[in-house]
Amino acid sequence: SGQAISVSGRQHDIRNIISRLSEDKNKVVILHGPSGVGKSSTINAGLVPKLRQSAIGPYQAVPILLDVYTNWETELSTRLQTALSRNNIELRSEILGEHPSLAIYLQALEAYKHNNAFYTIFIFDQLEELFFFDSTIEIRKEFWKFVSYCCNTSFFKVVFSLREDYLHKLLEFNQYCPLGSITDDILSIDKRYALGNFSISEAKDVISSLTRRSQFYLEPALISQLAEDLAVKSGEIRPIELQVVGVQLQEKNITKLEEYQQLGQDPKTKLVESFLERVVQDCGRPNRDFAELILYILTDEKNIRPLRTRSDIIASLQQLSSESPVATRDRANLVLEILVKAGLVILFPDTPAERYQLVHDYLVSFIRQRKRDSHLTRQINQLKGKMQRQRRLLAVVIPLAVVAVTGLVFSYFSWRKSMNARFELSNEIVDSRLASGQHIDALKTSIESYGDLKDRLIGRFPTPLKIVFLPFIPRQEIRLETWSNLIETLYAVKEKNSFLSKHTSLVRHISLSHDGKMLASADLTDGVVKVWEMEDTKESKYSLQLCSNDENLQQVFV
């Protein structure tokens, strides 16, 4: 297993860490190293089991492991209770109460240790997760206060495990919890313990040792070549990569150098890709795309592996899937179960929501590259197919489009010519009737023509769109002439038709009925509306008294 690979070369490291914890002066040990070095495996399969079997000086050791930080106080309380039960340690119920908090547990532990001393060792693995999720400084302050309490209390010790590129984050401890000797230099060499990659010789020893135990024998030439291929530029080998490649060698039953070299120019990368491909295939052909997407969702652009809740994953899938929400949820649940059982994804069964995380940072770049490659391949294939369809379509559409556009242009100019001619004719009729003294008829025609221009053409478009629709309204000189005719007929009617003078103030509004038989007029100040018969304008037929409000009069004449 991967943990066996890491722990096989870490026995001396485990002994050194326990030795440090055994010294009274060492309240904090910081285990650090690059991604993929095997920190979590060393802690889970090495340090924690060893501490359960060992003593810190004359005292029993009770390790408490925490690697989830979104609700760290509740989670730590739960794991503390589990560890105490495992060691048959019963705290005073009168102190704990029904629902003890972490602070209450600590008080009960102090009371218990007065007569039954033992070391409680809080191990915070993957501490960088505390900074990955959206934790506020207030949340982290509470965490550092807890660590400060442990450092100042007898029989409590703390182990941090984190990536070396996050070591500087521990300086927050100094900033928010100044405690004197322990924090004079939180990152001093006596508190840090570096866990490095395997050297080539160490990797060869680990491979040889494990293959002997498993009776899966690799020829020495293959072990040497494998170690050389896995070595990075510095000549070191990441245990996580050794784990993945080793599992694939066993699955493919590759035991000889010749078989290994048949994989191609870069056998190591082929084996890592094969590992990912196998897990994706285990999800079934219909779920292949879902598996690829879920693995991608469990990474981000910073090349880290964030924690995602089940609902977060399903919500992301629903945005990318054309299936129904129920079908997407069911398939996501199936794929997540397979990925967890395959060991590629870790399930954290937390309250109130389960969370998932990719097993290691090392795999993030491979997964994102697979996604980019598959996405690019799909895009290229889709683009090629689209271009072929477009070429076939254009061969048919272009001739039809030319004919259609020609017809539309001809129709447009014909329609526009007809529209302009209609307004020109109306304006000529108004001029003719004014010249012959038919003022009311001229007014009627002028109002109809202006109404057509204003309501049917200009008025229907919002102001920002009027410029766009200018080609669909009459020419400017026609619009000006229509407006001028309306003004001229109004003055002519006022001069020639004395019935308008029967208003006590200036007539502001007039409106002609649809059949042309009735005319309504309204003055400006008194709010009086008079209705006239066009055949007899000597006396108004109706007279209405409205409030002298221009808006009300406008509503009447709409």
Secondary structure, 3 states (H helix, E strand, C coil): CHHHHHHHCCHHHHHHHHHHHCCCCCCEEEEEECCCCCHHHHHHHHHHHHHHHCEECCEEEEEEEECCCCCHHHHHHHHHHHHHHHCCCCCCHHHHCCCCCHHHHHHHHHHHHCCCCCEEEEEECCCCHHHHCCCCHHHHHHHHHHHHHHHCCCCEEEEEEEEHHHHHHHHHHHHHCCCCHHHCCCCCCCCEEECCCEEHHHHHHHHHHHHHHHCCCCCHHHHHHHHHHHCCCCCEECHHHHHHHHHHHHHCCCCCHHHHHCCCCCHHHHHHHHHHHHHHHHCCHHHHHHHHHHHHHCCCCCCCCCCEEHHHHHHHHHHHCCCCHHHHHHHHHHHHHHHHHCCCEEEECCCCCCEEEECCHHHHHHHHHHHHHHHHHHHHHHHHHHHHHHHHHHHHHHHHHHHHHHHHHHHHHHHHHHHHHHHHHHHHHHHHHHHCCCHHHHHHHHHHHHHHHHHHHHCCCCHHHCCCCHHHCCCHHHHHHHHHHHHHHHHHHHHHCHHHHHCCCCEEEEEECCCCCEEEEEECCCCEEEEEECCECCCCCEEEECCCCHHHHHHHCC
